[in-house]
């Protein structure tokens, strides 16, 4: 459950940053979404599961 909460928080922050930086066309939004997921998934995993060990 902690993983989902951390991932949701990181994704919301990522989309807020991407909305300010990326142009509003479809291809930029798709690429931005893939980048956000590629960055936030490992970060959430590390924060929740690896950091505590």
N, C-alpha and C positions, 0 to 999 in steps of 0.2 A: 504494500500500500504506500510506503514511503517513496518507492521508486516512481509510482504514478504521480504522486504529488510533486515530486521534484521535477519530473519530466514536463508536467503541465505548466509549472512555473517558468521553467527555462524556455518552453515553446512560446508562452505568452510574451516574455521579454524579447525573444528572437523575432517574433512577428512585429512587435512594436518598433524595434530597431530597423527591420527590413522595410517597414512601411515608410519610414523617414528617409531611407537611403536609396531604395530601388525605384525605378520608374514604374508607373502603373500599367504596364503591358503584361499580357499573359505569360510570355516566355520568361520574363524576369521574375514573375511571381512563382512559377514552377521551379526555376533554378534556385531561387531563394528558399523555397520550402525544402528542397532536397538538401541544401547546405545546412539549414537549421536543424533538420533531423540528423544529418551526419555528424553535427557537432554536439547536439544536446543529448542524444541517446548514450554515447560513451561517457559523457560528462555526468549524467544522472546515475549511470551504473557505477562509476567510480565513487561518486559522492555517497551513494547509499550502501553499496556492498563492499568496496575495497578499502575505503577510508577507515572503517571501524576495526579492521583487523590489525 
